[in-house]
Amino acid sequence: MDGRPHPPDYAPHTWEGFSTAHFEGNDLVITTTHLKESYIRRNGPTMSDQVKVTEWLTRHGDYLTIVTYIDDPVYLEEPFIQSVTYQREAHTELEYFPCTIVNENISDKIPHFLPGKNPWLKEFSEQEGVPYEATRGGAETMYPEYRAKMKGMKVAPLKPTPSAF
């Protein structure tokens, strides 16, 4: 917000990236570049170090809306857009939650599957009766027109889901 320009493309990329911000009316607009390669969500798509993240923060009374626009020319066919709204709670207190140290990774082995050997890739397809190709994502799979294309795809036989009872 102090008017600094973004660094050049060859500048180091960090986990926090480099952010600049300005106001457009009542919206705070934040643009972040120079992020390290990572992922968008824990179970979501990868993002490259060429990603550009733009966020709009808008307050309407006790509501704060954050719209995130992620543009990545390497991994995304089209921008990833997410919107979330928070409501202010004036009379709440955070519960006490002590942090404890736990040895979570005591092995020198890294769990992995070799390419083409992951037995869980087709799990969702088989449990839900959805064509495997449709579960692999991509911009095309988000639109209603894709359902017509799915009709010509092979569907694996349904596997029963184990009961919890």
N, C-alpha and C positions, 0 to 999 in steps of 0.2 A: 504494500500500500504506500510505500515511500517512493515509488516511481522508478525503481531499479529495473533495467531491462533483463530479459532472460539471458542466461549465459550462452556462449556459442555451443554448437552441436558436439564439439570435441571435449567439452568440460566433463568432469567426472559425474557419473550417475550415482545417486544414493537411494536408500530405502525411503527417505522422506521426499526426495525430489526437490525441485525448486519451484516455489509458488509465488505468483503475483496476484494482486486483487485490486478491484476497483468497484465503485458503486454504479449501478444502472438503475436510476430511480431509487426505489427502496430495496432493491436486490443487491446483495453482496455477491460479486462474481469472482471466483477463484480459479486461476488456471495453473496447472501443475505439469511440469515436464521434467526431464532428466531423472526419471525413476529407473531403478534397476529392474531387470526382467523378473517377473513374479507371476502371480495369478490374481484374477479379479475377485473371485470369491473362493473360499476354501475348497469347494467342490466344483468350481466353475472353470471357465477358460483361462488359458495362459495369456499374459500380456507381455509384450516385448519392451525393450528399453526405448522404443520409438513412440510409446504411448503418450497421448495428451489427454489429461483429465480436466474437465471444466465442471465446476459446481456452482449452482445458484442457490443462495440461502435467502429465504423470504420469510418474514415474520408477519403474521396476521393475528393481532391480539395475543392470545395465549397459545397460538399454534406456530410452529416453525417447520417450514417445508424445505427439504433439501433435494434438489434435482441434480443428478450426476450424469454427465455425458462423457463416455469413454470412447476415444477414437484411436484405434491401433491398426495401422496399415499392414502389419505382419500377420496377426492372428485373427482379426475380426473382419468378416465380410461386410459388415455395416456397423455403425456405432452401437454401443451397449448403453442403454438409458435406464436409469433407476430413479424412482421418486419415493421418498419416505417423509411422513409427517409426524411430528412429535407434539404432544400437548403438555403445557406447563402444569405441574402439580405443585401448588404453593405450600401445602402443608404435609410434605412427606419427608421422611428421614431415611437415609441409607442404612441398611442393616450392617452390623459389625461382621466382617468376614476376614478372619485372620489368614495370612498367607503362611503356608508351611512348605518346607523344602522336601521334595520327593525325588528320588532317583528314578527318572522315567525311562532313560535309555542307557541301560547298563551293558548292552551287548555291543560288540564291535562289528556285528552283522547289520546290513541294511536290507530290510525286506523289499523284494522286488520280483517282477516277472520279466522274463526275456521277451523281446518283441514277438507277438503272435502267440504267446503262451499264457496270457491272463485268462483264467477260467471264469472270471466274474463279469467279463464284458457283456455277455448275453443274458445275464441274470434278470435285469429289468424287462427286457424284451420277452423272455420266456414266462415270467410271472404275470405280466400284464397283457400278453397277447398283442403286442405292438411289433410291427416289422423292425428287424434289427437296424436296418439303414436309417429308419426314422429316429432311432434313439441316439444316433451319433451327432446330432445337432447340425448347426449351420443356419444361416439366415433364412434359407428357403423353408425349413421345417417350422418356422414360427407362424406362417401365414395360412389362412383357411384353404387356399387353393392347393396346398400340399396334400390335403386329405384325398383328393381325386387321384393323385399320383400314388398314394399309399395303397389304394385298392388293387393295384397290379403287383404289389410286393408280396413276397412269401412271408407268412407268419408262422413262427415256431409253435408247436403244440404247447398249450398251457401246462406249466408245472405247478402242482399244488403248493401253496405257501404253508410252511409249518405253523401249526396252531400254538399259541402261547399258553393254552389251557390244557 
